[in-house]
Amino acid sequence: MRTLVLWDIDHTLINAGGVSAEIYAAVFTRLIGRPPDLVAPMAGRTDLAITADTLRHHGVDPTPRIMESFTGALADAFTARQAEITTRGRVLPGARALLEVLADRPDVVQSVLTGNMRPIAECKLAALDLATLVDFDAGAYGLDGTERPPLVKLAQQRAAHKYGEEFDAAATVLIGDTPHDVRAGHEGGARVVAVATGATSAADLRLSGAEVVLPDLTDTRAALQALLPHT
């Protein structure tokens, strides 16, 4: 039986160097006609939620039409600025080595569960030369739903359809850096491994209920034991 490994992207695998917030602000300015006072909190949240909350904060009703225009413009802007992510962003310590080890294992299906919409997820990982190590078809993304927990079941269904086997909670592990990731795993049906590489401390990740908390991904052996404890 294979294990479905679902990675959060931002502050778990990579740091995009501040490009994301800049793009949100630029797209808002272009579409709404004025600079935003703020961009809604991003960590652990979906692009749908971030966009809707940013619009509401500025008195703009997030109708289906404006949401479609905004998210489409975001995807285009990330593609146009992919080279900036390459130069300004970075892969977090240990992430590449661990992704490479897992990609070589026949008992693992490796994908992403991310608040980024799929084009943005692909852009970010391609910019930092990680895209070939995950199967994007088996993942779930920030346009698949506003909240993260239902995305776990969706990723399991996509992986089951592609690989012809079921992935239940015992065969699914989610790795992320925020309490939102922990809640997504617990409510959606996955084990959770949290990494203290974002804004949330290891202590707070433990308080949020993460079964395992790692300081980072630099210890490949320890990370593998956390992700695949029975292999």
N, C-alpha and C positions, 0 to 999 in steps of 0.2 A: 504494500500500500504506500502510495506517495503522500508527501506532505505538501500542502499549499502554503507557501511563504509569501506573505503580503507586506510589502514595504510602504510606509509613508516616505515621502521624498524630502520635503524641505526640513532642514535641521535634523534629519535622521540620516539621510544619505549625502545630502549636499547643502551648501549655502550658496544662494544665487547672487550674493553680493549686493543686495538692495535693489536689484533690477525690478522685481515684482511690484513693489510699492510705487516705484516711479512710473511703471507702465499703467497701473490702475489710475493714477492721478492724471496721466497724459490722456488716456482714453476718456475719462470723465470730462476733462476740460474740452476735448474736441467734440464730444457728443452733447454735452449739457450746456456748454457755452461759457462756463466759468470754472476757475480752479476749485477743487474740493477743499473744504475746511479740514476734513480728515478722511482717511480710508479706514473702513471698519476693520477690527482685529482680524488677522489672517491665520494665526497659528492654530492648526488642527481643524480648520473650518473649510467648507466647500466654496468653490468659486460662485455657485449660486447664492449661498448665504452671504458671502462677502459683498457681492455686487448689490443684492437687494438691500442689505443694511446700509451700504454707502449711499445708495439712491434715496432711501427713506430719510436718512439723517439730513439730507439736503432738500427735503420736501418734494422729492420726485417719486411718483407712484411707479413701482417696478412692474409695469404691465408686461405681458408676454412679448409684445413687440419691442419695447425698450430693452428687455432682458436679452432677447435674441440679438439685437444690434450690439449691445454692450459686450456680451460674451464673444461674439464673432470678431469684434474689433480687438478684444484682448488676445485672442488666438493669433490674429494677423500681426499684432504688435510684437508678441513674443517671437514669432518666426523672424520678423524683420530685425530684431535685436539679439538673435541667438549668439552672434559673435561676441557681444558684450558679456553674456553669461560665461562664455569660454574664458574671457580675459579677467573678468571681475569675480566670477564665482570660483568655488573649489569643492572638491570631493572631501567629505569629512574623514578624519583619520580612521583607517581600518576598513572603511566601507567597500572600497574597490576589491581588496583582497578577499573579503567575506563573500561578496557577490560572485566573484570568480570561482571560489570553492563550491558554492551552492549551485552555480550554473553547470558545473561538471558532474553533479550527482544525479544519477538516474532516478533516485527516489524522491526528488524534489521538483515541484513546479514553482517557479519563482516569478512573481508579478508584483503589482503595486496596488495599494488601496490609498488613494490620495484625494485631497480636496481640489487638486488641479484638474481642470478638464483635460481630456486625453491629448489634444494637440500640444498643450502647454507641458504636460508631463513628458511627452516624447521630445519636445524641444529642449527642455532642461537636461534630461539625461543624455541626449545626443550631444549637446554642447559640451558636456564633461566626459564624453566617451564611455558612457555606461549603458546606452540604450540596447546594445546587443546582448546584454546579460540578463534581461528580463523578457517575459512573454506578455506583451501589452494586451493581447487578446483575453488573457485570463484575469484581468484586473477590473477595478471599478473606479469611477472618476467623479470629478466635481460637477458635472452636468447630469449625472445619473440620479441625483437627489440632493435635497437641501441638507439633510442630516446624514451623518456618517454611518451609524449602526446598520441601516438597511443595505449599505453598500457591501457589507461582508457577505451576506447571502447572495447578492448579485454576482460577486466575484466567484463564489463557490459554484454557482450555476454555470457561469461562463467556462470555468475550468472543467467542470464535469462534462459539459457539452463537447469541449475540444478533446479531452483526454479519455473520455469514456469510463470514468470512475467517479464515485461520489466523494466529496470532501466535506466531512462534518466538523464539528467543533474540535474533536480530538485530532483531526488531520489538518487543521488550519492554524497557523500562527501569524499574528499581526505584530509588526514592529513599528513603534512610533515614539515621539518625544513629548507628547502632551497628554493631559487627562482626557482630552477629546478622543485620542487614539485608544486609550484604555477603555473608555466607555463604549466606543465602537466595537471593540473586540468582545467585551463582556455581554453587551446587549445583542450584538449581531451573530455571535456564535463562533468564537475563536479564542485560543490562548493568546496571551499578550506578553510580549517582551518589550519593556520600555528602556529607552536610552536617554541619559541626562545630557544630551548634546544641544538642546534648545534652551528655551527660557525657563523651563520648569526644573526645579532641583530634584535630585534623586529622592530626597525625603518626601517631597510632595507627590512624586510619582508613586511611591510606595503607599502613601495615604490615599491616593486615588484608586488603589486596588490592584496595581500591576503585580502579577505573580513573580516576575523577575525584573530587576532593574540593573542595568549595566551602566558604568560611567561613560563608556563610549564603545566603539567597535574594534579597538586596537588589539584586543586579545582574541584572536580568531578561534582558538580552541574553546575558550569560555563562551564565546558567542554561539558557536556550533552546539555546545552542550545545552545552552539555554533554548535554542531554536528547535533542536532535534534530540530531546533528552533520552529517547528510547532507541536510538540507532548507534 
